[in-house]
Amino acid sequence: MRRSGVLMAITSLPSAWGVGTMGAAAREFVDFLAAAGQTVWQILPIGPTGFGDSPYQVFSTYAGNPYLIDLDDLAEEGLLERSEYEGRPWGDDPLSVDYGALFRGRLEVLGRAVSRLRETRGAELASFCARESAWLEDYALFMAIKDACQGAPWGAWPEPLRRRDEEALAAARHDLAERIDYWQGVQCLFFRQWDRLREHAARSGVLLMGDIPIYVAPDSADVWANPGQFQLDERLVPTEVAGCPPDGFAAGGQLWGNPLYDWERMAGDGYAWWVERVSYQLRLYDILRIDHFRGFDSYYAIPFGAPDAREGRWREGPGAALFERLRETCGTERLVAEDLGYLTDSVARLREETGLPGMRVLEFAFDSVDGSGSVYLPHAYPRNCVAYVGTHDNDTALGWLAGACPEDAERARDYLGLNEREGEGWGMMRGIWSSVADTAIVQMQDVLCLGGETRMNVPSTVGTNWKWRAPAHYATPELVRRLRRQAELFDRVPTVGNR
């Protein structure tokens, strides 16, 4: 079945309160997609972000980001008064997220809503906490201790808490009970709204496509609560960390710093940690993109404390055994492999063995520096793939055309027949819509004909990423008609019963 969709972070939705949320604007975006003949909304990870604001470095692989909770929806339910959040300094630019303003004000406002939730819907809150206790208890305790330690990473906590000494944990649960209740309540608020959004999308025939990073953040409840799953020494310090080797774009490689998995131990219990993690994510999403798929074939390990990635080396990953276990337990038919970057024949064989659709990025097709562009040309796409002009880690179509070397940009214009009448960005989108790829996803910035200044992320940089937001009145009737016409031309509009 052919289908198309749009990549748009929830944080990028318009809102009067500093950041896009799961409220009315999200439901309106679903309506926009449905009217425009789109059946997939791809979002970025929805976990609680910390320093750097990256959705790929979160405090929990299970929890939701408090910033995404809609304040107006809470007010409509009687859990907030509008006076409690109107007039606060949520940021000066409606087209950019001010994460500092959110950090300073959002959690205090949500505390008021949690108090009323406990007073008026106590049974619902208790039911949620019981249902999600497997991850929620550790997460809420982790966040409460972090608050008590002025936000310090768990590696800097007092030794008994770092090592999860039972007496120390019991004392923390007693002393920090009020803060633990707060963090549990915030998660209840989050998932009440997530469930409403998911139900609205399902009624509208729009599939939600999520994104699960291969690695978890070093400062996370995931590592703190499950140290035996990771390559840590007797001091609970990583022996090696994740990254990418040097290449033509980064002479020192990329040093991500994530702790690496103890794959041998994981294999011993049937990859139970991964089964639980993926099963949970498949409860949230209709489709799940697995980031950095090549790391399951072999992964790049960098000595902890190295200044860059040049000292790293490749190590063998779990390979097909992990995906066979996932297929047996939770199914793999809704997974997508992010198989971009430096790939080997063994990575390609692993993806073929798992049967997962891979990814194709049009911008890579014309890159004379990389030299592997031929597989990214639309005429070479397989059906079983998800095609993009660019992902959140790439420039917008117009930004790419403006920033690419002139020969590469000219090659793209010739190959795709780009012209000013249609708009060069729309011409690039047409290139993937017209391909045989079963699924084609475009960035919302490209739909809106925006330039490189709206790029979502430049990898290995901090300070300017994850901030872009759409203008308030983007969903014009003309745009809906134009997007739907393209979906119709290339047979990507769903028929009844075939979504």
VENCOR-V872954 format. One record per residue. N is the residue number from 0. RES is the residue in one letter. SS is DSSP state (~ for helix, > for strand, _ for the rest). Layout:
# VENCOR-V872954
n	res	ss
N	RES	SS
N	RES	SS
This chain:
# VENCOR-V872954
n	res	ss
0	M	_
1	R	_
2	R	>
3	S	>
4	G	>
5	V	>
6	L	>
7	M	_
8	A	_
9	I	~
10	T	~
11	S	~
12	L	_
13	P	_
14	S	_
15	A	_
16	W	_
17	G	_
18	V	_
19	G	_
20	T	_
21	M	_
22	G	_
23	A	~
24	A	~
25	A	~
26	R	~
27	E	~
28	F	~
29	V	~
30	D	~
31	F	~
32	L	~
33	A	~
34	A	~
35	A	_
36	G	_
37	Q	_
38	T	_
39	V	>
40	W	>
41	Q	>
42	I	_
43	L	_
44	P	_
45	I	_
46	G	_
47	P	_
48	T	>
49	G	_
50	F	_
51	G	_
52	D	_
53	S	_
54	P	_
55	Y	_
56	Q	_
57	V	>
58	F	_
59	S	_
60	T	_
61	Y	_
62	A	_
63	G	_
64	N	_
65	P	~
66	Y	~
67	L	~
68	I	_
69	D	_
70	L	~
71	D	~
72	D	~
73	L	~
74	A	~
75	E	~
76	E	_
77	G	_
78	L	_
79	L	_
80	E	_
81	R	~
82	S	~
83	E	~
84	Y	_
85	E	_
86	G	_
87	R	_
88	P	_
89	W	_
90	G	_
91	D	_
92	D	_
93	P	_
94	L	_
95	S	>
96	V	_
97	D	_
98	Y	~
99	G	~
100	A	~
101	L	~
102	F	~
103	R	~
104	G	~
105	R	~
106	L	~
107	E	~
108	V	~
109	L	~
110	G	~
111	R	~
112	A	~
113	V	~
114	S	~
115	R	~
116	L	~
117	R	~
118	E	~
119	T	~
120	R	_
121	G	~
122	A	~
123	E	~
124	L	~
125	A	~
126	S	~
127	F	~
128	C	~
129	A	~
130	R	~
131	E	_
132	S	~
133	A	~
134	W	~
135	L	~
136	E	~
137	D	~
138	Y	~
139	A	~
140	L	~
141	F	~
142	M	~
143	A	~
144	I	~
145	K	~
146	D	~
147	A	~
148	C	_
149	Q	_
150	G	_
151	A	_
152	P	_
153	W	~
154	G	~
155	A	~
156	W	_
157	P	_
158	E	~
159	P	~
160	L	~
161	R	~
162	R	_
163	R	_
164	D	_
165	E	~
166	E	~
167	A	~
168	L	~
169	A	~
170	A	~
171	A	~
172	R	~
173	H	~
174	D	~
175	L	_
176	A	~
177	E	~
178	R	~
179	I	~
180	D	~
181	Y	~
182	W	~
183	Q	~
184	G	~
185	V	~
186	Q	~
187	C	~
188	L	~
189	F	~
190	F	~
191	R	~
192	Q	~
193	W	~
194	D	~
195	R	~
196	L	~
197	R	~
198	E	~
199	H	~
200	A	~
201	A	~
202	R	~
203	S	~
204	G	_
205	V	_
206	L	>
207	L	>
208	M	>
209	G	>
210	D	>
211	I	>
212	P	_
213	I	_
214	Y	_
215	V	_
216	A	_
217	P	_
218	D	_
219	S	_
220	A	~
221	D	~
222	V	~
223	W	~
224	A	~
225	N	_
226	P	~
227	G	~
228	Q	~
229	F	>
230	Q	_
231	L	>
232	D	_
233	E	_
234	R	_
235	L	_
236	V	_
237	P	>
238	T	_
239	E	>
240	V	>
241	A	>
242	G	>
243	C	>
244	P	_
245	P	_
246	D	_
247	G	_
248	F	_
249	A	_
250	A	_
251	G	_
252	G	_
253	Q	>
254	L	>
255	W	>
256	G	>
257	N	>
258	P	>
259	L	_
260	Y	>
261	D	_
262	W	~
263	E	~
264	R	~
265	M	~
266	A	~
267	G	~
268	D	_
269	G	_
270	Y	_
271	A	~
272	W	~
273	W	~
274	V	~
275	E	~
276	R	~
277	V	~
278	S	~
279	Y	~
280	Q	~
281	L	~
282	R	~
283	L	~
284	Y	_
285	D	_
286	I	>
287	L	>
288	R	>
289	I	>
290	D	_
291	H	_
292	F	_
293	R	~
294	G	~
295	F	~
296	D	~
297	S	>
298	Y	>
299	Y	>
300	A	>
301	I	>
302	P	>
303	F	_
304	G	_
305	A	_
306	P	_
307	D	_
308	A	~
309	R	~
310	E	~
311	G	_
312	R	>
313	W	>
314	R	>
315	E	>
316	G	_
317	P	_
318	G	_
319	A	~
320	A	~
321	L	~
322	F	~
323	E	~
324	R	~
325	L	~
326	R	~
327	E	~
328	T	~
329	C	_
330	G	_
331	T	_
332	E	_
333	R	_
334	L	>
335	V	>
336	A	>
337	E	_
338	D	_
339	L	_
340	G	_
341	Y	_
342	L	_
343	T	_
344	D	~
345	S	~
346	V	~
347	A	~
348	R	~
349	L	~
350	R	~
351	E	~
352	E	~
353	T	~
354	G	_
355	L	_
356	P	>
357	G	>
358	M	>
359	R	>
360	V	>
361	L	~
362	E	~
363	F	~
364	A	~
365	F	~
366	D	_
367	S	_
368	V	_
369	D	_
370	G	_
371	S	_
372	G	~
373	S	~
374	V	~
375	Y	~
376	L	_
377	P	~
378	H	~
379	A	~
380	Y	_
381	P	_
382	R	_
383	N	_
384	C	>
385	V	>
386	A	>
387	Y	>
388	V	_
389	G	_
390	T	_
391	H	_
392	D	_
393	N	_
394	D	_
395	T	_
396	A	~
397	L	~
398	G	~
399	W	~
400	L	~
401	A	~
402	G	~
403	A	_
404	C	_
405	P	~
406	E	~
407	D	~
408	A	~
409	E	~
410	R	~
411	A	~
412	R	~
413	D	~
414	Y	~
415	L	~
416	G	_
417	L	_
418	N	_
419	E	_
420	R	_
421	E	_
422	G	_
423	E	~
424	G	~
425	W	~
426	G	~
427	M	~
428	M	~
429	R	~
430	G	~
431	I	~
432	W	~
433	S	_
434	S	_
435	V	_
436	A	_
437	D	_
438	T	>
439	A	>
440	I	>
441	V	>
442	Q	>
443	M	~
444	Q	~
445	D	~
446	V	~
447	L	_
448	C	_
449	L	_
450	G	_
451	G	~
452	E	~
453	T	~
454	R	_
455	M	_
456	N	_
457	V	_
458	P	_
459	S	_
460	T	_
461	V	_
462	G	_
463	T	_
464	N	_
465	W	_
466	K	_
467	W	>
468	R	_
469	A	_
470	P	_
471	A	_
472	H	_
473	Y	_
474	A	_
475	T	_
476	P	~
477	E	~
478	L	~
479	V	~
480	R	~
481	R	~
482	L	~
483	R	~
484	R	~
485	Q	~
486	A	~
487	E	~
488	L	~
489	F	_
490	D	_
491	R	_
492	V	_
493	P	_
494	T	>
495	V	_
496	G	_
497	N	>
498	R	_
